[in-house]
């Protein structure tokens, strides 16, 4: 299943699981996992600097498939060297896996490029719960020299503090080398010319730092688009993320407004929107243990974002009502 155990290098996988978590999610004992690692190489791909086993998402998915087959009576020695596709076929033959959709859908492989971006991801790991992520704490220029063609990814997320033509060309070269399906560029400074060039190349561009809920949505949308193209899933299941209409200062000001009947609607709506904003940030930092939790979190992100957008529309209507009332007053 795994390459020889190694310590974390230029590409740091996220999330990482300890042996206790893997035991709980696979239904196997920790001692069994240690034996399987020693005898069959079915162990953790990484070790922490202190020597603790660290399982990647791929490690966990593989062990869950192996565990399911062992529970069906297949001997571990017969399947220990099998790859994921073979294990899924065996589960199909056992009648426990639909040929149309794997019981453990593969998460999109996402590379995050940029030291500041990787630090941001470390603090918002909830928003990458739907991905098998790799962190590259280096600049675009460094990545152009360091990332080899052996690495592949579904999505590339790059932080470019200032958009320039050399930066854009560097991102393009890296995306082609990694054969990614989608590239997301996060920038802090950029003019219309370079943004238009990114659009021409088919890349998405968002200002940095991006809202955690929006990043989770963009990753999820890419996966749904892939599954839809393969005849699996429904693109309408995801709703587009909406940018925030009101800043915190604007919400505080709106809370002081009164409308036609001198009611408290602006204040109540402002407080509700602030609560939804805070919940988005809170849920973005939630950790998850498996792909089922990740699916739930993706739904929470989408619905919370939609609820916040609708409440913002309601507050806009309330404030417009106040304006009309003031204009009508002699």
N, C-alpha and C positions, 0 to 999 in steps of 0.2 A: 504493500500500500504506500509506504513512505520511502523517501530518500533517507540516507543515514541522518541521525539526529544532529542538528546544528544549532549554534547560537544565532540570535537575531542579527541580520546583516543590513545591507542597504535597503532592502524591502522588508518592512515589518508587517506581518500578517495581523489582521484584526477581524473578528474577535478572537481571543485566545481562551481556551478552557483548561482548568485544572483537572487532575485525574478524578477528583471527587465529583465534579459536575458531570464529566463524561460518564462516570459510573451510574449516576442517577438518570441521565438522559438515555442511556443504552439499556438499562436494567441489568448491567453486569456488575460484578464485584470488582473493587479496585485490585484485589489480588489476582483475579482472572485477567484483567487488563495487563498487569505486569508480566504474567506468565505468557500471554499471547505476544507481548512485545519481545520477550526474551527468546521464545521458540520460533515465532513466525514473522517477526518484524512488524507486527500490527501495533505500532506504538505512536508516540507523539513525534511530530516532525521537528519540534523545537524544544530547546531547554532555555530556561531563564538564566541570567548571569549567576544565580545562586544554585543552578542545577536542577530546578524543579521542572517536571514534564509540562509542556504547554502544547495542547492539541489545537490545530486549526479547525476551521469549519469543515474543510474537506476530510480531515481525519475523523471528525465526529460523524459526518454523513456516512462515511465508509463503514465505520464500526457499527452504526445503527443498522445498516443493511446486513452485515455479517451476523450481528446479534439476532436479527429477525429470522435468518435462515437456520442458525444453530437451534433456536427455539422450535423450529419445525422439524428438527431431528437430523439435520445434515451435520456431518462431522467437521469440526473446525479445520482439520488438516486437509480436507478436500477443497476448501474454498479460500484458504488463507492467502494464496497467491493470486486470486482472481481480481480483476479490475471492477470498477463500479458498474459498467455496462453489463458484464457477465453476471454480476450479482443481481441486477435488476431483472435480467432474463430468467434467472433461476426463481426469483420471487414470482414472476409472471406464471411460470410453469407450476408453481405451488398454488396458484390461484389467489395470491395475496397482493397482487399488484396489477393495476390496469395497464394494458399496453399503451393506452392513449395518454396517460399522464403518470409520471413516476410518483411514488408515495413520498419521496424526498426530492422535491424539485430543486434543481441546481440553482444556487444563488448567483447573481451576476458577479463577475470578477471585476473589481474596480480598483484602479491605481490612483492614489492621491499624491500629487507632485507639488512640493513646496514646503519648506520648513515651517513657516507660519501656519499654512493650511493643515499640516499634520498635527501641529500643536492644538489647533482649533478642533480637529476631529477627536483628539484624545479627550477633550472636554465635552464632546457632544456625540458619544458613541451610540446613543439611542437612534440617531438619524441614519446610521449605517447598519442597523440591525437586519435590513433586508439584503445585505451584500456580503460577499467575501472580499474583504478589503486588504490592500497592501499599501503601506505608507512609505513614500520616498522622500526623505527629509533633505532635499537638494534642490538647486535651481534648475531652470530649463537648460541652461548651458551645461551644467554638470551632468544632468540626465542624458543629454545628447552624447556624452562621452562614456557614461557608466551603464546605462540600461542596454542590455544585449537583446538581440533578436530572438533569443530563446524565451524571453518573457512574452506572454500574451495577455490581453485583457478585453473585456466587453466594453468597459467605459473608462475613459481617462478624465480625471478632474485635475485641472492645473490652476495654480495661483500665479498670476502675472501682475505684480503691483502696478506696473506701468506698461500699457500696451505699446509696443513698438514693432516695426516690421521684422527685425531680427527675432524678437520673441515669438511672433506669430509663425514665422518660418520654422523656428525651432520646435514649436508645438506641433506643427504639421508633420515634421519629420519624425518626431517621437510617436505620434498617433499612427502613422503609416508603418513604422517599425513594429509597433505592438499589435497591429491589425485590429484596432478597436472599432466597434460599431458606432460609438458616439463619443464626442469630446465636449467637455464643459469647461469653459475658461472663466475663472473668477478674477476680476480686475478691480483696481481702486482708481486708476486714472486711465482714461482712454478717450480719443476723439471719434467723431462720426466716421471718419475715413477708415480707421482700423477696425471699428465695430462692423462696418459694412464688409470689410475683407473677411472677418471671421464668419459672418453670415454667408458670404459667397463660398467659403470652404465647407459650409455645412455644420459649423461648430455653434454651440449655444454659449451665450455670454451673459453673466450676471455680476452685479457688483458684490464685492467682498467687504465684510463677511456676509454670506448668504444666510437667509433664515433657515434654521435646521429643518423645519417642516417642508420647506420648498426643496431642499436638497434631497430629503427622503422621497418626496414625490417624484423628482426628476429621475432618481435611480429606479424607483418602482415603475415609472412610466416606460423606461427603456426596456425593462424586463417584460412588462405586459405587451409592448409592441413586438418583442421577439416571439413571445408565446402566441400572440395573435397571428403573426406571420406563419407560424408553424401549425396553426389550426387549433391552438389551445388557448383558452381564456377569452376574455371580452374586454376590449379597450375601454368601453363605457363604464367599467367598474371603477375607474379612477376619475376623479374630478380635478380640474385644473386648480393649482394653488393660486391664491390671490395675494398680491402684495398688500401690506398694511396701508390703510387710508389715513389713519390718525397717529401722530406721534404721541408719546406720553404727555408732553406739554399741552398738545391740542386736546387730549382727553381731559386733562385737569381743567382747562378753560371751558370745555363743553359742559362739564359737570356743574358749572356755576350758572349755566344758561337757564332761562325760563321760557316757556312757549305759551301758546294761546290761552290755555286755562290755568296758567301759573302752576303747572304740575311738576312732578319730579322726574319726568321721563328722561331728560338729558343726563341727569345725575345717575339714575339707575342703569341706563344703557352704557354710560362711560365706565361705570364700575364693572359691569358684565364683560365689556370688551377687554378691560385691563386684566380681568381674571382669565379670560380665554388666551390673551397674550402670554400671561404667566404660565398657563397650563401647557402651551406649546413649548415653551422653554423647558419646563419640567419634564415633559414627556420625551423631549429630544435627548435628555440625559439618562433615560431609563435603560438599564441593561436587560438583555434578553438571553435566554439559555438555548433556544432552539428555533427552528424555522416557523413553527406554529405561532410562537410568541411574536416573531417578526411580522407575520402576516397580520396579527391583531394590531400591532403598533402602526403598521402602514395604514390600516383603516382609521385608527384613532387620529393620526395626523390629518388624513383627508377630511374627515368629518369635522374635526375641530377647526381646521382652516375654513371650511365652508360655513360653519356656524358663526365664526368671527366675522367673515365677510358679510353675512346677512345682518348681523347686529350693527355693523358699520353702516350698512344701507339704511337701517332703521334710524340710527342716530343722525345721519345726513338728512333724512326726511324731517326729523324733529327740529333740527336746526334751521332747515329751509322754512318750516312752518312758522318759526319764531320770526324770521326775516320778513315773511309776507305779512305777518300781523303788525310788525313795527311800521312797515311801509303803508299799511291801510289805516293806521291811527292818525287822526287829524292833528 
